[in-house]
Amino acid sequence: MARETPDILKKILDYKIEYIEHTKRKISPEELKHRSDDCPPQRGFTNSLIETISNDKPAVIAEIKKASPSKGIICKNFNPDVIAKSYSEAGACCLSVLTDVEFFKGSDDYLKRAHNACKLPILRKDFMIDAYQIYETKVIGADCILIIISALSDMQAQEMVGIASEIGLDILVEVHDREELERGMMLRTPLIGINNRNLHTFETNLDTTLNLLTDVFHDRTVITESGVHTREHVKLMRKNNVNAFLVGEAFMKAKNPGEELKTLFFKK
């Protein structure tokens, strides 16, 4: 784990260790691996992003999120099936679904329901610290895992990327600053998510993405995460050749998340 881990992240990771051990007692790692062998092919998360960008469109990863540690309940009328369908119809190219139970009020079931409601590839948004979770991700119907650099050592990250690649899952590597970006680049995965949220203060600043762009290898696709709330934010990013966005809160606070997606990214 990186030094000076934010208190909230440390709290989440400590809880996650206990949660995973409890889950392993219900379904053994061996049984989970066996189940992952029988899963249908993945939908192609990375390919969907890259294809959308190549068509000169914003590649929107639309997030299904009920709550967060900093904001509490974000969406009271929460129906992942309806939200997933609305995102798909509004032009999202991928989904992100929170599955962390304790801090984000998420659920594996929410991801399964989103998967069944539309054809979009899905990122499982959770705190991955154990190989067990990678097989679990495939079994519940996701297409991509999240590797949060601040939550893992370099060796752990390498191991998890290797396993995910071996079983056909895509990988989104998330970083918050230049040091994490340097570590994330060593993984040689095509997607780099730059999270604009400061985990110590919870404040968001789009300059985080803009300031790190010059250090991103040219063969990587940058996804800006957190803090995109207006059409001006979208224009600013696209002007700087950032064409992939992971957006949750701006959509989830709206009465109709799909309509908000259209307004933010596609209405002229």
Secondary structure, DSSP 8 states (H G I E B T S, - for coil): --SS--HHHHHHHHHHHHHHHHHHHHS-HHHHHHHHTT------HHHHHHHHHHTT--EEEEEE-SEETTTEES-SS--HHHHHHHHHHHT-SEEEEE--STTT---HHHHHHHHHH----EEEES---SHHHHHHHHHTT-SEEEEEGGGS-HHHHHHHHHHHHHTT-EEEEEESSHHHHHHHHTT--SEEEEE-B-TTT--B-THHHHHHGGGS-TTSEEEEES---SHHHHHHHHHTT--EEEE-HHHHTSSSHHHHHHHHHT--
